[in-house]
């Protein structure tokens, strides 16, 4: 059984007060969704009974819901309920028993504010088990960005990501927002989403991502960019998780985690692709597997000075490395460009080496190409 707590509440408006009740309920949405224990919060209106409003809530646990009920905006609303409603509020508590599939609150009921994008300008990835809703919101943001070549007249709001400000006075946040107007960062921190509708912001969901200055230098903060309000908006958004279509195994061009790049307030990279390329599903050009054109001179067996590592560069662009008595300890692909060799092991990791004066330097070893006489193995003599 899920530990998530689900709460529902039915509110029946007094005659003539249907819209007033709805406005008060909708005013609770944005501040509620910024609460750390909120998983889902939606307001819906009956399709055939206009005076009936429905609140659907998922909370991390009972404590999170109790904290929500003690917030000033909820306390004030509850005091006003008798003047807004014609009958007592019908509240219920549920615990999820089945595996989540789709968001029934917005897929099968009528969102009160007139549609998915309007009702939920910010898609919280925690509340959806599908990607279609996020993609719909992405398309709205993409349309606004492409119509203005990435530099819109409307503010841009990066919301819901982990924000690394690189400013000791500000600190960092696990979940916060960054507001950009023109080429300047004008706000950073939690709660900016609450003004997104007023500001007519282009809202970009950064849930599950890290937002930080595009030029970040932790070794020399004075030379690093920062997300300090007033600074130029040079920002990078980096995904933590692989994209859903990321190939598994040891492959080149598996995709990058740089998701969004903003330069001088202009979005130049969108969901890992140049903004000009609006086809979100497009794949980057693949790197040809195997050796480069100048690799033939290096094909053969390479042996380290102690005859422990024996690395064979095969003519088909593969390598086979033995270590001690472990045959084929490592295998994978390689590419050679000039004096540099890049390895992609079948285990998934990358490594490199350099050829200098007939010696291959790789991972702390020095290899020479066979034929190379192995050093004699001296047996330790027992003490007399």
C-alpha positions in Angstrom: 0.0 0.0 0.0 1.3 3.5 -0.9 2.2 5.8 2.0 0.9 8.7 0.0 -2.2 10.3 1.6 -5.1 11.3 -0.7 -7.6 13.8 0.4 -10.8 14.8 -1.5 -13.3 17.6 -0.7 -16.6 18.6 -2.3 -17.7 22.3 -1.9 -21.2 23.4 -2.9 -21.5 27.1 -3.5 -24.3 29.3 -2.3 -26.7 30.4 -5.1 -25.0 33.1 -7.2 -21.7 32.5 -5.5 -20.3 29.7 -7.8 -17.6 31.8 -9.4 -16.6 33.5 -6.1 -16.1 30.1 -4.4 -14.1 28.9 -7.4 -11.8 32.0 -7.3 -11.0 31.4 -3.7 -10.3 27.7 -4.3 -8.1 28.5 -7.3 -6.1 31.0 -5.2 -5.0 28.1 -3.0 -3.3 26.2 -5.9 0.0 27.9 -6.4 1.0 28.4 -2.7 -0.1 24.9 -1.9 2.0 23.4 -4.7 5.1 25.0 -3.3 4.7 23.2 0.0 7.4 20.4 0.3 4.9 17.7 1.2 2.5 18.4 -1.7 2.5 15.6 -4.4 -0.6 16.7 -6.3 -3.1 19.4 -5.9 -6.0 20.1 -8.3 -9.2 22.1 -8.4 -12.1 20.8 -10.6 -15.6 21.9 -11.3 -18.6 19.6 -12.0 -19.5 19.4 -15.7 -23.2 19.2 -14.9 -23.6 20.9 -11.6 -21.9 24.4 -11.8 -22.2 25.0 -8.0 -20.2 21.9 -7.2 -16.4 22.2 -6.8 -14.0 19.4 -6.1 -10.5 19.5 -4.6 -8.2 16.5 -5.1 -5.0 16.4 -3.1 -2.1 13.9 -2.7 0.3 14.4 0.2 3.5 12.8 1.2 2.1 11.8 4.5 -0.3 12.8 7.2 2.1 15.3 8.7 2.5 17.1 5.4 -1.3 17.5 5.2 -1.6 18.7 8.8 1.1 21.3 8.1 -0.9 22.4 5.0 -4.0 22.9 7.0 -2.1 25.2 9.4 -0.9 27.6 6.7 -2.3 31.1 6.9 -4.0 31.0 3.5 -5.8 27.7 4.3 -6.8 29.0 7.8 -8.3 32.1 6.3 -10.2 30.2 3.6 -11.7 27.7 6.1 -12.9 30.7 8.2 -14.7 32.0 5.1 -16.2 28.7 4.0 -19.6 29.3 5.9 -20.1 32.5 3.8 -19.2 30.7 0.6 -20.9 27.3 0.8 -24.5 26.3 1.1 -23.7 23.1 3.0 -21.0 21.4 5.0 -17.8 20.4 3.1 -17.8 16.7 2.3 -14.2 15.5 2.9 -12.8 11.9 2.4 -9.4 10.3 3.0 -7.9 7.5 0.8 -4.8 5.4 0.4 -3.8 4.2 -3.1 -4.1 0.5 -3.5 -3.4 0.0 -7.2 -0.3 0.8 -9.2 -0.5 4.4 -10.5 -1.2 4.7 -14.3 -2.7 8.0 -15.4 -3.7 11.2 -13.6 -7.5 10.7 -13.2 -8.0 14.1 -11.7 -7.2 15.8 -14.9 -7.6 13.1 -17.6 -11.2 12.2 -16.8 -12.6 15.3 -15.0 -13.0 18.8 -16.2 -10.3 21.2 -14.9 -12.0 24.2 -13.4 -9.9 26.8 -15.1 -10.5 25.7 -18.6 -7.8 23.3 -19.7 -4.6 21.5 -18.8 -2.2 24.3 -19.6 -4.2 27.0 -18.0 -5.0 25.1 -14.9 -1.4 23.9 -14.4 1.2 26.2 -15.9 3.9 24.3 -14.1 4.0 20.6 -14.5 5.4 18.9 -11.3 7.1 15.7 -12.5 6.3 14.1 -9.1 2.5 14.2 -9.9 2.6 12.5 -13.3 3.3 8.9 -14.4 3.3 9.7 -18.1 5.3 12.1 -20.2 2.6 13.3 -22.5 1.5 16.2 -20.1 5.0 17.5 -19.8 5.5 17.3 -23.5 2.3 19.3 -24.0 3.6 22.0 -21.7 7.0 21.9 -23.4 5.3 22.5 -26.7 3.6 25.6 -25.4 6.9 27.0 -24.1 8.7 26.0 -27.3 6.1 27.8 -29.4 6.6 31.0 -27.4 10.4 30.7 -27.7 10.6 29.9 -31.4 8.2 32.6 -32.3 10.7 35.1 -30.8 13.9 33.4 -31.8 14.6 32.4 -28.2 14.5 36.0 -26.8 10.8 36.5 -25.9 9.3 39.8 -24.7 7.6 37.8 -21.9 9.6 36.8 -18.7 11.1 33.3 -18.6 10.6 31.3 -15.4 12.7 28.2 -14.7 10.8 26.4 -12.0 11.1 23.4 -9.7 14.8 22.6 -10.2 17.7 22.3 -7.8 19.3 25.8 -8.0 23.0 26.3 -7.5 23.4 30.1 -7.3 27.2 30.2 -6.7 26.6 33.2 -4.4 27.4 32.6 -0.7 24.8 35.2 0.4 22.0 33.5 -1.5 23.0 29.9 -0.9 21.5 27.0 -2.9 18.1 25.3 -3.0 16.9 21.8 -3.5 13.8 23.2 -5.3 13.5 26.8 -6.4 12.8 29.1 -9.3 14.8 31.5 -11.5 13.0 34.5 -13.1 14.5 36.1 -16.2 13.3 39.4 -17.7 15.1 40.4 -20.9 18.8 39.6 -20.5 18.8 39.9 -16.7 18.1 37.6 -13.8 15.5 39.4 -11.7 14.6 36.8 -9.1 15.8 33.5 -7.6 14.5 31.2 -4.9 11.3 29.4 -3.9 7.8 30.9 -4.5 8.3 32.8 -7.8 5.9 30.4 -9.5 3.1 32.1 -7.6 3.4 35.2 -9.8 3.8 33.3 -13.1 0.2 34.0 -14.3 0.4 37.7 -13.3 3.7 38.1 -15.1 2.5 36.1 -18.1 5.8 34.2 -17.8 6.9 31.4 -20.1 7.1 28.6 -17.5 9.8 26.0 -18.1 9.6 22.9 -15.9 13.0 22.0 -14.4 11.9 19.3 -12.0 14.6 16.6 -11.7 17.3 19.0 -13.0 20.0 21.3 -11.7 20.0 25.0 -12.6 23.4 26.8 -12.4 25.4 29.5 -14.1 26.6 28.6 -17.6 30.1 29.6 -16.7 30.7 27.9 -13.3 34.1 27.8 -11.7 34.1 26.4 -8.2 37.9 26.6 -7.9 37.7 30.4 -8.4 34.3 31.8 -7.4 35.4 35.3 -8.2 35.7 34.3 -11.8 32.6 32.2 -11.9 29.2 33.3 -13.0 26.3 33.4 -10.5 22.6 33.5 -10.4 22.5 36.7 -8.3 19.6 38.9 -9.3 20.9 41.7 -11.5 23.4 39.5 -13.2 23.3 38.7 -16.9 21.2 35.6 -17.6 23.7 33.0 -18.7 22.3 29.8 -17.3 22.5 26.1 -18.0 19.9 23.5 -16.9 21.3 20.0 -16.5 19.1 16.8 -16.3 20.0 14.3 -13.7 18.2 11.3 -15.2 18.7 9.8 -18.6 16.1 10.7 -21.2 13.6 7.9 -21.8 15.0 7.1 -25.2 18.6 7.0 -24.1 20.2 3.8 -25.4 21.6 1.3 -22.9 25.0 -0.3 -23.0 28.3 1.0 -24.3 27.3 3.3 -27.2 28.7 6.5 -28.5 26.4 9.5 -28.7 24.2 8.2 -25.9 22.9 11.8 -25.4 23.9 14.7 -23.2 22.4 15.9 -19.9 22.7 19.6 -20.8 19.0 20.2 -21.3 18.6 24.0 -21.6 21.1 26.7 -22.3 20.3 30.4 -21.9 22.8 33.0 -23.1 22.2 36.7 -22.4 18.6 35.9 -21.7 18.1 34.0 -25.0 17.3 30.3 -25.0 19.8 28.7 -27.5 19.5 25.1 -26.4 16.1 23.5 -25.8 15.8 19.9 -24.3 19.3 19.1 -25.5 18.8 20.4 -29.1 19.5 23.8 -30.7 16.4 25.9 -30.4 16.2 26.3 -34.2 15.6 22.5 -34.4 12.1 22.3 -33.1 11.9 18.5 -33.7 12.3 17.4 -30.1 12.7 13.7 -31.1 15.6 14.4 -33.5 18.7 12.4 -32.7 22.3 13.9 -32.9 24.4 12.6 -35.7 26.0 9.2 -34.8 29.7 8.8 -34.6 30.9 6.0 -36.8 32.0 3.1 -34.7 35.6 1.9 -34.8 38.9 3.3 -35.7 39.5 6.6 -37.5 41.2 6.7 -40.9 44.7 7.1 -39.4 44.5 4.2 -37.0 46.0 1.4 -39.1 49.6 2.3 -38.1 48.7 1.5 -34.5 46.9 -1.9 -35.0 48.6 -4.7 -33.1 49.5 -5.9 -29.6 50.7 -3.3 -27.0 52.3 -4.6 -23.9 53.2 -2.7 -20.7 56.7 -2.7 -19.2 55.9 -5.4 -16.7 54.2 -7.7 -19.2 51.0 -7.5 -17.1 48.6 -5.6 -19.4 48.4 -6.7 -23.0 46.2 -4.6 -25.1 45.5 -5.6 -28.7 44.1 -3.0 -31.1 42.2 -4.9 -33.7 41.7 -3.8 -37.3 37.9 -3.7 -36.9 38.0 -0.9 -34.4 37.8 -3.1 -31.3 40.3 -3.8 -28.6 40.9 -6.8 -26.4 42.9 -6.3 -23.2 44.3 -9.1 -21.0 45.6 -8.5 -17.5 47.8 -11.1 -15.9 46.1 -14.4 -16.3 42.7 -12.8 -17.1 42.2 -13.1 -20.8 39.8 -10.4 -22.3 39.6 -8.6 -19.0 38.4 -5.5 -20.9 37.0 -5.3 -24.4 35.4 -2.5 -26.4 35.7 0.0 -29.2 38.5 2.6 -29.9 39.0 5.7 -32.0 42.3 7.2 -32.9 42.7 10.8 -34.0 46.3 12.0 -34.4 48.2 10.8 -31.4 45.1 10.4 -29.2 43.2 7.1 -28.7 39.7 7.1 -27.1 38.3 3.9 -25.6 34.7 3.0 -25.0 34.6 -0.2 -23.0 31.8 -2.7 -23.2 31.2 -2.0 -19.5 30.2 1.5 -20.5 33.1 3.7 -19.3 35.4 5.9 -21.5 39.2 6.2 -21.2 42.0 7.6 -23.3 45.6 7.3 -24.1 48.4 9.1 -26.0 51.1 7.9 -28.4 54.4 9.6 -27.9 57.7 8.4 -29.6 56.4 4.9 -30.1 55.1 4.6 -26.5 51.4 4.4 -25.6 50.6 6.1 -22.3 47.3 4.9 -20.9 45.8 4.9 -17.3 49.3 5.1 -15.7 50.8 2.4 -17.8 53.4 2.7 -20.6 53.0 0.3 -23.5 55.2 -0.7 -26.3 54.1 -2.4 -29.5 55.0 -6.1 -29.9 57.3 -7.6 -30.8 58.5 -6.5 -27.4 60.6 -8.9 -25.3 58.9 -9.6 -22.0 60.9 -8.8 -19.0 62.2 -12.0 -17.4 60.2 -13.0 -14.4 62.6 -13.5 -11.6 61.6 -16.0 -9.0 62.2 -15.1 -5.5 64.9 -17.2 -3.9 64.3 -18.6 -0.5 66.5 -17.3 2.3 69.4 -19.6 3.1 
